[in-house]
Amino acid sequence: MKTRRLGNDLEVSALGLGCMGMTGVYGPAVEKADMIKLIRDAHDRGMTFFDTAEAYGPFANEALLGEALQPIRDEVVIATKFGFDINLETGERSGGTNSRPEHIKAVAEAALKRLKTDRIDLFYQHRVDLNVPIEDVAGAVKGLIAEGKVKHFGLSEAGVQTIRRAHAIQPVTALQSEYSLFWRGPEAELLPVLEELGIGFVPFSPLGAGFLTGKIDETTKFGAGDFRNLVPRFSAEARKANMALVDVIKGVADRKGATPAQVALAWLLAQKPWIVPIPGTTKLNRLEENLGAIDLELTANDLAEINAEASKIEVQGERLPEAVLKMTGH
């Protein structure tokens, strides 16, 4: 397995596994035993980077990952997140943020128990809390690092000034935000600042919540409870218009003897050597397909063709529902 480095010294597999969908979000949670097996299968195939959050469930996703990874804990990197106002006893969520230092510390203690570990390898602030100075957040994580309970500090969906201010207090190892051919927002300001500061980038939804796989079109029906039913970009009209982007990816995939998903992930990997996408899946065949992207080499001509054709397409629809954009978990 090829590896990549986030920040100064966090080495991970070139692709990580986003585990959010294993306990819901795209519909009902999948059988726990099956997901434990999938996580261990991912490790058997060389994956060492696993992404979760207290908000996924809440709590159920961390507990799943903790059980799955306990036998191989020292061979993997676990990333989890804090930052929402979730009652640590009941799991009840207010919908708001909470990055007060005392809450961050309490979340870390609870996560350590669920993850069955003595340290969190990468601890992200899930969303910026406008009521708590980012310096206080970074200081709280710095304290946890000094105690050995956290190894690395991360931010998610943060803007460049927030990143700079946090990084000045406690070096930021990784920034997690949405990035793919379906959403290229980070390219303008974010990527240059991350490069300048030596911060790794972990794109979530690197396959556009499944759209870039080519398995979804305007006739696709999502199951009850699938969050894509609420996403403007996944309305039938938007999907119909956005198929033009999938057609570009399919054209390259056909020529390379690859799948659209592999081309979409290989495109991301080709952007910067410090980008580590975390596609999620609940199926072994999809996991293996995604891993095939690591060895798919896109030439300069391939990349130029994708960029030239994609630049002619204006993707339709907001990437998230308005309420989520205002601040909730992804």
N, C-alpha and C positions, 0 to 999 in steps of 0.2 A: 504493500500500500504506500503510495506517495504521501508525504506529509507536508504541512505548511506551518508557518510560524505566525502566531498572533502576538502583537506587541513585541517585547524584547525576547521572551523566553518560554512562551506557551506553545508547545509543539502538539499538533493535532493531525488527524487524518485529513486528506484534502477535501473530503466531503464529510459533513457531520449528519446526524440523524435528528430531525425535528420530531419530538414525541407527542406534541400537543394533540394531534388527531386520534391518538390511541385511547383517549378517555372522553371522546365526544367531539363537538364542534362541527364535524362534517356529518353529523347524524348520531345514532346511538353508539355508546362505547362498545368496543370490540371485546371479545372474550379475553379475560386477563391472562390466562395461561398461554394463549396464542401470541399475545404481545410480549410476554416474557421470553418466549422462544424466539420471536423475531428480533428482539434487542440482542439476544445472545448470538443469533445467526449473523447479525450485523457485525458484531465483534469478531466472530470467527472469520469473517471476510475482510478483516483489517480495519474496520471503523473503530475509532477511539474517542469520538467526540459526540456527546449526547446532550440534547437541549430540552429543558423542562422549565416549569415555573410554578410557584405556589398557586397562581391564579387559574391554572389548568385543572379544573375539577370543581371547586378549588381542592387542592391537596392530593387528589387521587393520582394525578400524573407523577408527582414526586414519589409517592409511595410505590407505584408500579416500577419506576426506574430504580428505586432503592433496592427492591426485592430482586429485580432482574440482574443488577450489576454487582450485588454484594459479593458473589464468588470471585469476581474479576476486578474488584474495586481498584486495585493498584495498577491496572493496565488501561484504565480509561480516564477521560476528562469529563467531568460533569459540570454543566452550566445550568444554573437556575436563577430566578429573579424575585425581587421584592418591589414594593412600591404602590400596591393597591390597598385600599382600606378594607381589609378582610379580617373578620373576627377570628383570632387564632384558636379559639375554643370551638366555635360552631361552624366556621367556614362561611358564615354569612357575609355578603359583600355589599358595601354601600354604593358602589359605582364610582366613588371618588378615589383620589390618590392619597397615599400616606407614606411619606418618606422621612418622618421625624426620626431622629437618630435612635431613640429608645425603641421605636417600632422596628426599625431595620435590624437591630440586635435581637429582638424577640423573634422576628421572622427567621433570622439565621439559625437560631437555636432550634426552632421547630423544624426547619428544613433539614438540618443535620440529622435529627431523629428519623424523619420520614425517609431520608436517603440512606439511612443506616451507615453513616460515615462520620469521620471526625474532621473533615474539611470539605469546603465547597471550592472547586477548582476555579470557577468563574462566576462571580455574583454580579448580575446586571440590575441596574435600576430599570424597571419595566417601562415606566413612563415618567417623564419629568414632572415633579411636583412643584407647581407654581407658588405654593405656600411655604416651601422650605428652601432656603438658599442652597444651591448645588454644592457650595463649599462645605456646608454642614453634612450633606449626604456623603461626599467624598471623605470627609473626616471620620464619619462613623465607619465606613468600610475600611479606611486606613487602620482604625483601631482593631477591627476584626482580623485584618491581615497581620497586625502585630501580635495578636493572640494565637495566630496559626489556624484560626477557624475558616478563613477565606484565603485563597492564594492570589486571585486576580480580580480586578475591578472592571466592570463593564457598564455601558450605557445602552439604552434602546430608544430609538426614535428621537434622539436628542439633536438639537441644532448646533451649529458650529461654535457659537459663543459659549453655550453651556458646556460643550466638550472641552474647550480651551480652559474655562474656569475650573472644571473638575480636575483636569489633567495637571493643573498647577499645584493642586493639593495632594492628589494621589494619582500616579500615572494610570491612565486608562489603557487596558490591554486590548479591548475589542469594543466595537460599536455594532449593535444589531439593528438593522432596519430592513424594510422591504426593498428589494432590488432585483430586477429581471428585465428581459426585453419587453415585458408587459408594463413595467413601472421603472422608469429611468431617472426619477427625481434626484437620486444621490449624486449624479454625475456632475452637476453644475458647481456645487460648493463643497459638498461633503467629502468626496473622494480626495480632492487636493489637500484638504486640511488633515485628513487621516494619514495621508502620505507624509506630509510635513512633520506630523507629530509622532510617526511610527506606531500608529494604532491599527490593529487588524480590523477587517470588516467581515461580518457574518450576515449574509443576506437571508432573511426569512421569505417565504413564498417565492423561492427562486424559479418555480414553474408556474407562477401566476395562479396559485391555488388550483392547479391542475389544467388550466386552460392551454398552456403551451405544450402539453403532451399530445395535442391533436385528437384527444378522445372526447372532447366536448364541442358541441355545436349549438345552433339556436334551438334545436329540437330536444336537447337534453333536459330531462326532468330530474331535479335534485330532490332527495328524500326529505321528509318532515324532519325539522331540527337541523338541517344543513344550513350553515350561516350564509352560504352563497345565495340563498333565496333572498337575502336582504341587501346584497351588494349591487349597487347601480351598474357596475362593470359587467355583472353577470345577468342583466336583464336580457330577454330574448333578442331585442333589437341591437343592443350593444354587442352581444356575442356574434350576431350575424355580421356586423360591421368589422369586428375585431378578428374575424377569421382570416382577413387579409394578412395579418401578421403571422398567423400560424402557417399560412401557405408559403411565406418566405422561408420559415424554418424548415418546413417539409421539403422544400426544393433542395436545400443544402443536405438535409438528412438522407434523401434518396440518393444523392450523388456520392455521399460518404459511406453508404451502407449502414447507416445509424438510424436511431429513432429521433423524432422531434424533441423528446425530453432530453436525450443525450446531447443534442446540439445546443439546446437552451442552456444546459448546465455547463457544457464545455465553453460556450460563449462567456459565461460569467467567470469561469476559472481563468480564461485568457485575458481578462481585463486587467488584473493585478495579481502578483504572486502571493499577496497577503489577504486575498479574498477566500473565504471558506463557506460555501453555501450549505444550508441545512434542510434539504428537501425532506418532507415527512411522508410516510407511507404506513399502511398496515398490512402490506402484501409483500411476500418474499420476492416474487418475480419483478415487482416494481423496484424494490431495493437493489436487486442485481442489475436491473436496467440502468438505474441511476448511477451505480458504481462504474458502469461501462463508460460514463462520460469522462472519467479521470484520464483514461488512455486515448480518448478521441482528440486528435490534434487538428485544430482548425488553422489553416494556413492564413497568412496575411491577406491573401485574395479572398478566402472564405469570409474572414471577418469584415473586410471592406465591402463585400457584396451584401452581407447581412445588414451592416450599418447603412449602406446606401439605400437599400430597399425599405428598411424599417423606418428610415427618416421621412419617407414619403407618406407614411401611415399615421394618422392621428388617432390614437387609441380612444375609444368612446367610453364614457362612464367614469364616475369617481371610483377610486380603488377600494374604498371602504364606505359603509353607511355614514351619514353625517354625524350621528351621535357617537360613533366609534372614533371618527376622526377627531372629535372634540376631546376625547381621552377615555379610552377603556382598553382592555387587553386585546391584543391581536389574536 
